[in-house]
Amino acid sequence: MPITCPRELRRLTEEEFDEVDYRVMGHAFACQNELGRLCEEEAYQRDLQARLLANGFRDVQIEVPVTVSHAGFSKTYSIDLVADHAVYELKATAALLPEHQAQLLNYLFLLGVPRGKLVNFRPPKVDGCVHATRISPEARRQVNLDTTRWRDVTPECATLRETMGELLADWGAFLEVALYQEALTHLLGGESSVAQRVPLHRNGLALGTQRFHVHSPGTAFRVTAVSDGAEGIEAHLRRLLALTDLQAIQWINLDHADIRLVTLTR
């Protein structure tokens, strides 16, 4: 299986989740009342687990592993807390940010469950935010792969294109962009050979070097997840390309289920 978790989770209805969450949040407030606001995440995580187990919860696990694999690539994520099938991501930060929401949604997609909650122990009052998705694992594999602007500049470009298609067929879309980037890097030769420092220059002025993922001589690839402003990203990628001696950048943009593969040349 491409995505595995040793803990089998049941898809809770909204009402079931709310019932569990009401009890969890009561103990989360008790955690902060006794431990204060300045502990690190691990302290709240372990204290909350102990309180839930001591107060009638049947199954409470922390650091639940979820492994994503394809061919020789494998990456394992850790879910902070699963309490009677309800998924929680715990934070101890000044405020919850969009990247925290993206992290939780990534976990929900991997687990195939419809909702989970972010809980932040740092504010004066424990902050919680439920996030939900109606996108099923089956729907995540129904992608639109647009290659009308793609060109196989080198034979390795065809491998890149085919490998991306295989990842989407295996895992589906909507997962975090770093996962696809890491998998492609591994499958196309590994970090040590693919990640390269490329010299930048403008009108003969050396500007130092920048890290690119170079999958074939003179050709790099970049994976993004942009819904609005893709034209602006393309313009900046072209400017970046112009500062190098690279022949092309193969751009893969993940816009939910719409996947666009674009070849940018000098």
Summary of the structure (lengths in Angstrom):
residues: 266
radius of gyration: 21.7
end to end distance: 40.9
largest distance: 70.1
contacts: 806
relative contact order: 0.12
helix: 37%
strand: 34%
